[in-house]
Each structure stands twice: as structure tokens, then as C-alpha cells.
């Protein structure tokens, strides 16, 4: 400060400067703006559950698999069409298919009467050769004499009501050296007057095989269950085995007979019916 200048306060502004600072213009008032909606993030479709199997990296392979050459011969190629135009394959004839369809329709249309006729045929057994045996009598057939008896018995186990147990005893005697060797078990069956049949089960027998005696009786004991109403009228049908011999060598048991008479015996058509 020079001596010629008038004295001034220390905090006074220098000459030429206004005593007061200029007032800043007022700031504009900013009004609150409503919040802008945030854009929604979209995600591509991806598998959530079950988790996808891990993708094996190709770089993780340590050794490439060698390609195996195909050694199979190529199928022969059909000769190409003449002129470059392919001909349509020939149509399969429908005659055979129509014939099969007609046969199936015929079977379906006539199925019931055909089955009924077959069951009637099997039930009547028209091809059987029946040999009737009077009640209490015996019948000699093909070197063997046969006799049978039928009687009711007490049920050995619980049985449904209306059923009756029946005991059958069949006696056989070989009338000669051939008869004592025909030791094959006979087939037994019970039938009533209407042709209904019931199975018969052989439970025991004392038929000798090696030391059989000519003329000695041997027995088969069998059981069956029939309705009570027919227990007193059912008759035994016995189909004897006239081909098996106990002295036949093992290697010839399955041999097919060549004699026409033996071939007829092998059909087992003969049936002995024991009357009541």
C-alpha cells in the first residue's frame, strides 16, 4: 500500500471491485419425474429339468477312432431304365388275397356248426370198434382176458356237493405167452347214456412184468368223480394197448411197424364197453 492511498479495511475489496459479490441467478426448480418402467429382460427357451447331459469336449479325446472299412459286398444294382424314365413297380395280384379273405369269411360264418360237428364226432367216436361186455362177465381180446367192476365209494377228500366218487377195479389175465407180455396200461373212461365222459385215474396196480404167470389175474385200481345222478349208470370204456410188449428191446420201442395188421393195432381203435 502506498502512502498516498487512503486507508482501508484489511478485508475491504480492492479498488474497482464492488463491495458485494454478484448474486448468482436462481437455479431452475426440477420437478420430480415419474419413474420410467424398466425394460423386461427376455431369456431364450432352455432346458431346466432334468438337467441336460454334459457335453463332452472334442478336445478331451486322446485318440481318434479309426474308421473300419466295410467289407460287405455291395448289393447288385438293377439296370437303369431305358431312356432315363423310371417305370412304376408292377402291382401285386390281388387274387390270392381275395381268396384268403373269402376263406376266412367262410370259416367265420360256418365256425360254430363246424366246431359242433367236430365235438359231436369226437364224442361219439364213430371210428372206434366197440366190443360190448355184459355186466359181471369177462372178455378175451388180443391174448388178454378183461373184467371190470364199478361201485361208489366214500370221498377220500372234501368234494363239492352233488358229486360222487366211484371206484373201478379192472382185472386182466394173460391167456398165453403173448398175453403176459402185453403189459401196457389201458386207457379208462366213464360215460353215461347221454355220451358225457369223465376221466378215470389209475391209482395202483399189481401187474407183473418179468415174472408174469399165464392165467393169473392182475388188477388195476382206479378212481373217478361223477355227478350223483349218473353214478349208478356210468359204464367203463377200456381201450387196451395191444402193441407194447415188456420184452421189446429198448432200441426198438419207437420203431414204426411195417406189418399192416400191426399198424391197425397201433391206432388203438378197439374199445371194450362194460355194461352195468
C-alpha positions as CSV (number, residue, x, y, z in Angstrom):
1,X,0.0,0.0,0.0
2,X,1.4,3.4,-1.0
3,X,1.3,6.2,1.3
4,X,-0.9,8.3,-1.0
5,X,-3.8,5.8,-0.9
6,X,-6.4,6.3,1.7
7,X,-6.6,3.8,4.5
8,X,-9.0,0.9,4.0
9,X,-10.0,-2.1,5.9
10,X,-8.0,-5.3,5.5
11,X,-11.0,-7.2,4.4
12,X,-12.2,-4.5,2.1
13,X,-12.2,-5.3,-1.6
14,X,-9.5,-3.7,-3.7
15,X,-10.4,-0.5,-5.6
16,X,-12.6,-1.1,-8.7
17,X,-14.2,-4.2,-7.2
18,X,-17.7,-3.9,-6.0
19,X,-18.3,-4.2,-2.3
20,X,-20.7,-7.1,-2.7
21,X,-20.3,-10.3,-4.7
22,X,-22.7,-10.7,-7.6
23,X,-25.7,-12.7,-6.8
24,X,-26.0,-15.9,-8.9
25,X,-29.2,-16.3,-10.8
26,X,-31.7,-18.7,-9.2
27,X,-31.5,-22.3,-10.3
28,X,-34.5,-23.8,-12.0
29,X,-36.6,-25.9,-9.8
30,X,-36.6,-29.6,-11.1
31,X,-39.9,-31.3,-10.5
32,X,-39.8,-35.0,-9.7
33,X,-40.4,-37.1,-12.7
34,X,-42.4,-40.3,-12.6
35,X,-40.2,-43.4,-12.6
36,X,-39.6,-44.9,-16.0
37,X,-40.6,-48.6,-16.5
38,X,-37.6,-50.8,-16.6
39,X,-37.4,-53.0,-19.8
40,X,-38.0,-56.7,-19.1
41,X,-35.2,-59.0,-19.8
42,X,-36.0,-61.9,-22.0
43,X,-34.3,-65.2,-21.9
44,X,-34.3,-67.8,-24.7
45,X,-36.0,-71.2,-24.1
46,X,-33.7,-73.5,-22.3
47,X,-33.9,-76.9,-20.6
48,X,-34.5,-76.7,-16.8
49,X,-35.3,-80.2,-15.7
50,X,-33.9,-82.8,-16.0
51,X,-30.5,-81.3,-16.4
52,X,-29.0,-81.8,-19.8
53,X,-26.2,-84.3,-20.1
54,X,-22.8,-82.9,-20.1
55,X,-21.3,-82.1,-23.5
56,X,-18.1,-83.9,-24.0
57,X,-15.5,-81.7,-25.4
58,X,-13.9,-82.9,-28.6
59,X,-10.6,-81.6,-27.3
60,X,-10.7,-84.1,-24.5
61,X,-10.4,-87.1,-26.8
62,X,-6.9,-88.6,-26.6
63,X,-7.0,-90.7,-29.7
64,X,-9.4,-90.7,-32.7
65,X,-11.2,-93.9,-33.5
66,X,-10.1,-95.4,-36.8
67,X,-12.7,-95.9,-39.4
68,X,-13.4,-99.6,-40.1
69,X,-13.7,-100.5,-43.8
70,X,-16.9,-102.1,-44.9
71,X,-16.1,-105.5,-46.3
72,X,-19.6,-106.4,-47.2
73,X,-20.3,-106.7,-50.9
74,X,-22.5,-104.1,-52.4
75,X,-26.0,-105.2,-53.4
76,X,-26.4,-105.6,-57.1
77,X,-27.9,-102.6,-58.8
78,X,-30.9,-103.0,-61.0
79,X,-30.3,-102.0,-64.6
80,X,-31.3,-98.4,-65.2
81,X,-34.5,-97.5,-67.1
82,X,-34.2,-97.1,-70.8
83,X,-34.4,-93.5,-71.9
84,X,-34.0,-92.2,-68.3
85,X,-37.7,-92.7,-67.4
86,X,-38.4,-94.9,-64.4
87,X,-41.2,-97.4,-64.8
88,X,-43.6,-97.9,-61.8
89,X,-43.2,-101.2,-59.9
90,X,-45.7,-103.9,-61.0
91,X,-48.8,-104.2,-58.9
92,X,-49.2,-107.4,-56.8
93,X,-52.1,-109.6,-57.9
94,X,-55.0,-109.4,-55.5
95,X,-56.4,-112.8,-56.5
96,X,-54.5,-114.6,-53.7
97,X,-55.5,-112.0,-51.1
98,X,-59.1,-112.1,-52.1
99,X,-59.1,-115.9,-51.9
100,X,-57.6,-115.9,-48.4
101,X,-60.2,-113.3,-47.3
102,X,-63.0,-115.4,-48.7
103,X,-61.7,-118.5,-46.9
104,X,-61.5,-116.6,-43.6
105,X,-65.0,-115.3,-44.1
106,X,-66.3,-118.8,-44.8
107,X,-64.6,-120.2,-41.7
108,X,-66.0,-117.4,-39.5
109,X,-69.5,-117.9,-41.0
110,X,-69.5,-121.6,-40.5
111,X,-67.3,-121.8,-37.5
112,X,-69.9,-122.7,-34.9
113,X,-71.5,-125.6,-36.8
114,X,-68.1,-126.9,-37.8
115,X,-66.9,-126.9,-34.2
116,X,-70.1,-128.5,-33.0
117,X,-69.9,-131.2,-35.6
118,X,-66.3,-131.9,-34.7
119,X,-67.1,-132.2,-31.0
120,X,-70.1,-134.5,-31.8
121,X,-67.7,-136.6,-33.9
122,X,-65.1,-136.8,-31.1
123,X,-67.8,-137.5,-28.5
124,X,-69.4,-140.3,-30.5
125,X,-66.1,-141.8,-31.6
126,X,-67.6,-143.4,-34.8
127,X,-64.2,-144.7,-35.8
128,X,-64.0,-146.9,-32.6
129,X,-64.5,-150.6,-32.9
130,X,-66.7,-151.3,-29.8
131,X,-66.7,-154.7,-28.1
132,X,-69.6,-154.9,-25.6
133,X,-69.1,-156.9,-22.4
134,X,-72.1,-158.0,-20.3
135,X,-72.3,-157.0,-16.7
136,X,-70.2,-159.2,-14.5
137,X,-68.7,-161.0,-17.5
138,X,-65.2,-161.0,-18.9
139,X,-63.9,-160.5,-22.4
140,X,-60.8,-162.0,-24.0
141,X,-59.3,-159.7,-26.6
142,X,-55.8,-160.0,-28.2
143,X,-54.3,-162.6,-25.8
144,X,-55.7,-160.9,-22.7
145,X,-58.9,-161.5,-20.7
146,X,-60.5,-158.4,-19.2
147,X,-63.1,-157.9,-16.4
148,X,-64.3,-154.8,-14.6
149,X,-66.4,-153.7,-11.6
150,X,-67.7,-150.2,-10.7
151,X,-69.1,-149.2,-7.3
152,X,-69.5,-146.0,-5.3
153,X,-67.1,-145.1,-2.5
154,X,-66.6,-142.7,0.3
155,X,-65.0,-139.4,-0.7
156,X,-61.3,-139.5,0.4
157,X,-61.2,-135.7,0.5
158,X,-63.7,-132.8,0.6
159,X,-65.9,-132.8,-2.6
160,X,-68.3,-130.3,-3.9
161,X,-72.0,-131.2,-3.3
162,X,-73.7,-133.2,-6.0
163,X,-70.5,-135.2,-6.8
164,X,-69.9,-138.9,-6.2
165,X,-66.7,-140.8,-6.0
166,X,-66.5,-144.1,-7.9
167,X,-64.1,-147.0,-7.5
168,X,-63.2,-149.1,-10.6
169,X,-61.3,-152.4,-10.4
170,X,-60.1,-153.9,-13.7
171,X,-58.8,-157.4,-13.7
172,X,-56.6,-158.7,-16.5
173,X,-55.2,-162.2,-17.3
174,X,-52.8,-163.2,-20.0
175,X,-54.2,-166.3,-21.7
176,X,-50.9,-167.2,-23.3
177,X,-47.2,-166.3,-23.5
178,X,-48.0,-163.3,-25.7
179,X,-50.7,-162.1,-23.3
180,X,-48.5,-161.9,-20.3
181,X,-46.1,-159.6,-22.3
182,X,-48.7,-157.1,-23.3
183,X,-48.4,-155.2,-20.1
184,X,-49.2,-151.7,-21.4
185,X,-51.6,-149.8,-19.3
186,X,-55.1,-149.4,-20.8
187,X,-56.9,-146.1,-21.2
188,X,-60.0,-145.9,-19.0
189,X,-63.0,-143.6,-19.2
190,X,-66.5,-143.4,-17.8
191,X,-69.6,-142.4,-19.9
192,X,-73.3,-142.0,-19.2
193,X,-76.1,-142.8,-21.6
194,X,-76.1,-139.3,-23.0
195,X,-72.4,-139.7,-24.1
196,X,-70.9,-137.4,-21.5
197,X,-67.4,-138.6,-20.4
198,X,-65.4,-138.4,-17.2
199,X,-61.7,-139.1,-16.7
200,X,-60.5,-142.1,-14.7
201,X,-57.2,-142.1,-12.9
202,X,-55.4,-145.4,-12.2
203,X,-54.0,-145.1,-8.6
204,X,-52.3,-148.5,-8.2
205,X,-51.7,-151.9,-9.9
206,X,-50.0,-155.2,-9.2
207,X,-49.3,-156.2,-12.8
208,X,-46.2,-158.3,-13.1
209,X,-43.7,-157.5,-15.9
210,X,-40.9,-160.0,-15.8
211,X,-42.4,-162.9,-13.9
212,X,-46.0,-162.8,-15.0
213,X,-47.9,-166.1,-15.0
214,X,-50.3,-167.2,-17.7
215,X,-53.9,-167.3,-16.4
216,X,-53.1,-165.4,-13.2
217,X,-55.3,-162.4,-12.5
218,X,-53.7,-158.9,-12.0
219,X,-55.6,-155.8,-11.1
220,X,-55.7,-152.1,-11.8
221,X,-57.4,-149.9,-9.1
222,X,-58.8,-146.6,-10.3
223,X,-61.0,-143.7,-9.1
224,X,-63.3,-141.1,-10.7
225,X,-65.7,-138.4,-9.7
226,X,-69.1,-138.2,-11.4
227,X,-72.5,-136.4,-10.7
228,X,-74.6,-138.2,-8.2
229,X,-77.4,-138.6,-10.7
230,X,-75.4,-140.8,-13.0
231,X,-73.2,-142.7,-10.5
232,X,-75.4,-145.8,-10.9
233,X,-75.5,-145.9,-14.7
234,X,-72.0,-144.8,-16.0
235,X,-70.2,-147.5,-17.9
236,X,-66.5,-148.2,-18.2
237,X,-64.8,-147.8,-21.6
238,X,-61.4,-149.6,-21.7
239,X,-59.0,-149.1,-24.6
240,X,-56.3,-151.8,-24.4
241,X,-52.7,-151.4,-25.5
242,X,-52.2,-154.2,-27.9
243,X,-48.7,-153.1,-29.2
244,X,-46.4,-152.6,-26.3
245,X,-44.6,-155.7,-25.1
246,X,-42.5,-155.9,-21.9
247,X,-39.8,-157.9,-23.7
248,X,-39.3,-155.4,-26.5
249,X,-35.6,-154.2,-26.8
250,X,-35.1,-150.6,-25.8
251,X,-33.8,-149.6,-29.3
252,X,-36.9,-150.9,-30.9
253,X,-39.5,-149.2,-28.7
254,X,-40.0,-146.4,-31.1
255,X,-39.8,-148.4,-34.3
256,X,-42.7,-148.0,-36.7
257,X,-44.4,-151.3,-37.5
258,X,-44.3,-152.4,-41.1
259,X,-46.9,-155.1,-41.0
260,X,-50.4,-153.7,-42.0
261,X,-52.0,-155.7,-39.1
262,X,-49.7,-154.2,-36.6
263,X,-50.3,-150.8,-38.0
264,X,-54.0,-151.2,-37.4
265,X,-53.4,-152.3,-33.9
266,X,-51.2,-149.2,-33.3
267,X,-54.3,-147.0,-34.0
268,X,-55.9,-148.3,-30.8
269,X,-59.5,-148.3,-32.2
270,X,-60.8,-151.2,-30.2
271,X,-62.8,-150.3,-27.1
272,X,-64.3,-152.7,-24.5
273,X,-67.5,-151.3,-23.0
274,X,-68.5,-152.9,-19.7
275,X,-72.3,-152.8,-19.2
276,X,-73.9,-152.1,-15.8
